[in-house]
Amino acid sequence: MDVFLWVLQVLLAVAFIAAGAGKLTQPKERLQPRMPYVEDFSQAQIRGIGAVEVLGGLGVVVPWLTGIAPVLTPLAAAGLGITMILAAAVHRRRKENFTASLVLLAMAVIVAVGRF
């Protein structure tokens, strides 16, 4: 079970750090062709979402890996789960496909429950 959780943690970290880094570094106009939902948010909100994603991605791996405050790992996974619930709601409202949000939500819930 530990190996399975580690695989999920690393996959979550890679997905969220990559997505968040893009939102932190790219202007809204450059993100819009790939992420049409950004038109509903200001540049500052997009940067905030990116920061949450990067910090959450780091949080699902670093505390457990280092043994320093490992309780932060399931808390970060729970936070990412909440982020994905909100993302799915935005995509659903816009009548976009939100399957990826639900898959990431499931992964985050498994990590949160498995590491608590």
C-alpha positions in Angstrom: 0.0 0.0 0.0 2.9 2.4 0.8 4.3 2.1 -2.8 0.8 2.7 -4.3 0.4 5.8 -2.1 3.9 7.0 -3.1 3.1 6.6 -6.8 -0.1 8.6 -6.4 1.7 11.3 -4.4 4.3 11.7 -7.1 1.7 11.8 -9.9 -0.3 14.4 -8.0 2.9 16.4 -7.3 3.9 16.4 -11.0 0.4 17.2 -12.3 -0.2 20.1 -9.8 3.3 21.6 -9.9 3.3 21.6 -13.7 -0.2 23.1 -14.0 0.5 25.6 -11.2 3.8 26.7 -12.7 2.1 27.5 -16.0 -0.5 29.6 -14.2 2.2 31.4 -12.2 4.4 32.2 -15.1 2.2 32.7 -18.2 -0.1 35.6 -18.9 -3.8 34.9 -19.0 -4.0 35.5 -22.7 -1.4 32.8 -23.4 -3.2 30.2 -21.2 -6.6 30.8 -22.8 -6.2 28.6 -25.9 -5.4 25.6 -23.7 -7.5 26.6 -20.7 -10.6 28.5 -21.9 -12.0 28.8 -18.3 -9.4 31.4 -17.4 -11.6 34.0 -19.1 -13.8 33.8 -16.0 -10.9 34.8 -13.7 -8.6 37.8 -13.2 -4.9 37.5 -13.7 -4.4 37.7 -9.9 -6.9 34.9 -9.3 -5.2 32.7 -11.9 -1.8 33.3 -10.2 -3.4 32.5 -6.8 -4.8 29.2 -8.2 -1.3 28.5 -9.6 0.3 29.2 -6.2 -2.2 26.9 -4.5 -1.5 24.1 -7.0 2.3 24.4 -6.7 2.3 24.5 -2.9 -0.2 21.6 -2.8 2.0 19.6 -5.2 5.0 20.1 -3.0 2.9 19.5 0.1 1.9 16.0 -0.9 5.5 14.8 -1.2 8.0 16.9 0.7 6.7 16.5 4.3 6.3 12.7 4.1 9.6 12.3 2.3 11.6 14.4 4.8 9.7 13.2 7.9 9.3 16.9 8.9 5.7 17.5 9.9 4.4 14.5 7.9 0.8 15.4 8.9 1.0 18.2 6.3 1.0 15.5 3.5 -2.6 14.4 4.0 -3.7 18.0 4.7 -2.2 19.1 1.4 -3.9 16.2 -0.4 -7.2 17.2 1.2 -6.6 20.8 0.1 -6.0 19.6 -3.4 -9.2 17.6 -3.3 -11.1 20.7 -2.4 -9.4 22.5 -5.2 -10.5 19.8 -7.6 -14.1 20.0 -6.3 -14.1 23.7 -7.1 -12.4 23.1 -10.5 -15.0 20.5 -11.4 -17.8 22.9 -10.5 -16.3 25.6 -12.8 -15.9 23.2 -15.7 -19.5 21.8 -15.1 -20.9 25.4 -15.1 -19.1 26.1 -18.3 -20.3 22.8 -19.8 -16.7 21.6 -20.2 -15.4 18.1 -19.6 -14.4 17.8 -16.0 -13.3 14.1 -16.0 -9.7 15.1 -15.3 -10.8 17.1 -12.2 -12.6 14.1 -10.9 -9.7 11.7 -11.5 -7.3 14.1 -9.6 -9.9 14.5 -6.9 -10.1 10.7 -6.4 -6.3 10.5 -6.3 -6.1 13.2 -3.7 -8.8 11.6 -1.6 -6.9 8.2 -1.7 -3.7 9.9 -0.6 -5.4 11.9 2.2 -7.2 8.9 3.6 -4.1 6.6 3.1 -1.7 9.0 4.9 -4.0 10.1 7.8 
